[in-house]
Amino acid sequence: MLQEYCIVCHDNQTKTANFSLESADINKVADHPEIWEQVIRKLRAGMMPPPGMPRPPLAQYNQLRDWLENQIDAKAAAHPNPGSVVMHRLNRTEYSNAIRDLLDLKVDVSTLLPADDSARGFDNVAGSLTISPTLLEAYTTAATRIARTAVGFWKSPTAAVYISPADASQNQHIEGLPFGTRGGMAVRHVFPSDGEYKFSVQNLGIGKFIPGEKLEFLIDNEVVAKHTYAGVGLSANNSSDNDGSIDVTVPVKSGSHMVGVTFVATNYRPSLDMIRQFERKSLEDNPIPQLEYYPAVGILRINGPFNPTRPVDSPSIRKVFTCRPSNQSQEDACAKEILTTLMRRAYRRPATGVDWEWVQAFYKEGRKEGSFEDGIELGLRRILTSPQFLIRAEREPEHVAAGQPYRITDLELASRLSFLIWSSIPDDELIEVANQNKLHLPNVLEQQVHRMLADPKADALVENFGDQLLYLRNLPATSPDGVFYPDWDDELRKSYRRETELLFGSIIKENRSVVDLLTADYTFLNERLAKHYGIPGIYGSEFRRVALGPDLAYRRGLLGQGSVLSLTWVQNFRTSPVKRGVWVLENILGTPPPEPPPNVPPLEDTKSDGKVLTLREQMTLHRSMEPCAGCHKLMDPIGFALENFDADGKWRTKQGGEGGVPLDTSAVLWDGTKVNGPIELRQALLKYSPQFVRTITEKLMTFSLGRGVEYEDMPVIRSIVRDADKDNDRFVSLLMGIIKSAPFQMRTPEEEGR
């Protein structure tokens, strides 16, 4: 009976089916896992057979699925293959975090290195992390700047420009700036030397402004200068002749500092902010000429240092200089201590004699031309350009046959572990435990994992893994048309991202079930986001945990969050049921549809009789045409059930505003389940929560290994999920299952010629 059920994306009556079981032999399932793993995935998601075809009873359906899995798993257990990744270059995020932990220096690496390519949904997959001559040159330049900033001496001024997003709103307090302030900009800037720095604020806006706004300049939230803003280019006791710029010059110590430019929130008169359209309703009865605007910070320029001096103290100097020679005879020994300590951390293993010989030569060259500090700077530059730092390479032991799995060393395990949890290098404790060959011991390994998860650096699991998993990195490019969505601005965009990050972080930190990502009866809101959602009683820019009672059940879980909903709009002005359906298929059910065929006809917004069609009617007409029908039977019903959410994530009951057409959110899903609206859709999807757990586990495994998960890995995935199910699918159980698995702790040597 099974072989009658072809796995197709398009209608099985056409020749567009992309997969069939007509020639498959069910008696040889274990010999062809590449075929039957696709069947299992479809069965797990309830998508086999295709919509409209008869289905066997549920008990038989599940029995078949379990039997297929058991057949494949039994053979895989006898012939394990953990896979192999030969080399893994640090990506930009890992490089930045490594510099932070190695030198206690926070650097905006995006200004030094190009963006990394992604594969399998993540930018740490080894196959996409190529190395080119241009990239090597960028690494050399970055190493020079970073080493000089950390321990050296910048004598020539440099300039940096920070630009506020075009749709940024500056009516209220901005997170990261002191309370009692309004608008402005907060940026992290690296000051390379002690000295004077010039701060210039430009593009404060045009038009009639509320008078008396007080502008403050801050370093690490300490006020260093104040001005009363009187107009473009003018402030009390300060006249500017450089075309609308307010300039201040202040002394700053070297190192990484938060720089803030903001207005004191002393004036709460109604304002028509140049961007913050969502508050315009309170002023719509005022004639336009009478409106006054709050000034807004558009550009911040930082120039310097002027009159520089060599820094004698900074976080990076304290981190690097573990000793100080009192005379020249002590310099070589002290240099060796400093640089071998740096190598140990940067190379993620104890330094060897050969390592020291290479770096020592650079130290001596720098010392010959300058001071002891100059020698350390040049030695550090050599470390930062070394392949031992930039490349995570795992050496194959001698006399291991090709295809024969072996356990990686504890130091290699420590590196895998730290880049998984911290997206950075191991700390001293982890290296020491690994160097003692104790890390692979189950109780020691588990203790180290829990220690690492409790460290603030574990936020990388949210900001790196979570942001890519949920496509949050795409939000900065999301901007629905302001004519159709006047409430949209950069503050809302950032709030959406933060809400989802905090939810994902709570799953990790509280060790909750990953299924709570779909069902959580709480979220995290600030005033801006709460207003957009229509939730009263939330004030201020700080995010706080908010319970979602029965009246807000439609906001529960990821499918009620603006980050997911606003990523799935189309053409800047409307929702996309197709994109929302694809998002669910890919991220919840783990069954992404194939790419659409070429020359797909566009939606028709009118019929031949001139009648204007609703979006749903357009989609229904589109779905009736080949070759579109098969895939849209899967995607469209999911998207229709989410149509209560507009493209900007707001709740609505009509399409086209208050005077529009009532929405029809009823749908019949691929498995025949009838739903109406997001709450019923979520309940229907929960039938497939085990598949959601598998999907999360697959993606976490991909991120953990730095390679794609293949059909050979599925028996291990199933084993991890079965064990985690005994602990209610908690995140740490899944994480520990991956860390203890053969793919994470073992490698298979590459065959010659590959």
Protein Blocks (a to p, Z undefined) as FASTA:
>chain_A
ZZmmccdfbdfkbmkbcbdfklpcfklmmmmmmlmmmmmmmmmnopaccehiacddfklm
mmmmmmmmmmmmmmmmmmgcebjafbdcddfklmmmmmmmmnopacdfklmbccdddeeh
iakbfklmccdfklmmmmmmmmmmmmmmmmmccfbdcdddddddfkbccfbccehiaehi
aehiddddddfbgcddddddehebgcjddehiacdddeehiafbdcddfbehiaehiacf
egoiacddddddedjdddddddddfbfcdcddfklmmlmmmmmmpcfklpccddddfbdc
deddehiacdfbdfklmmmmmcccfbfklmmmmmmmmmmmmmmmmnopacdfklmmmmmm
mmmmmmmmmcfklmmmmmmmmmmmpmklmpccddddehiaehiacdddfklmmmmmmmmm
nopacdfklmmmmmnopmmpmklmmmmmmmmmmpmklmmmmmmmmmmmnommmmmmgccd
fklmmmbcfklmmmmmmmmmmmmmmmmmnopafklmmmocbdcddfklmmmnopghiacj
bdcdddddfklmmmgojklpfklmmmmgghhiaccfklmmmmmmmmmnopacddddehia
cddfbdfkopacdfklmmmmmmmpccklmmmmmmmmmmmmmmmpcfkopacfbehijklc
cddfbdcdfkopacedjklmmmmmmmmmmmmmmmmmmmmmmmmnopacdfklmmmmmmmm
mmmmmnoopaklmmmmmmmpmklmpccdddehZZ
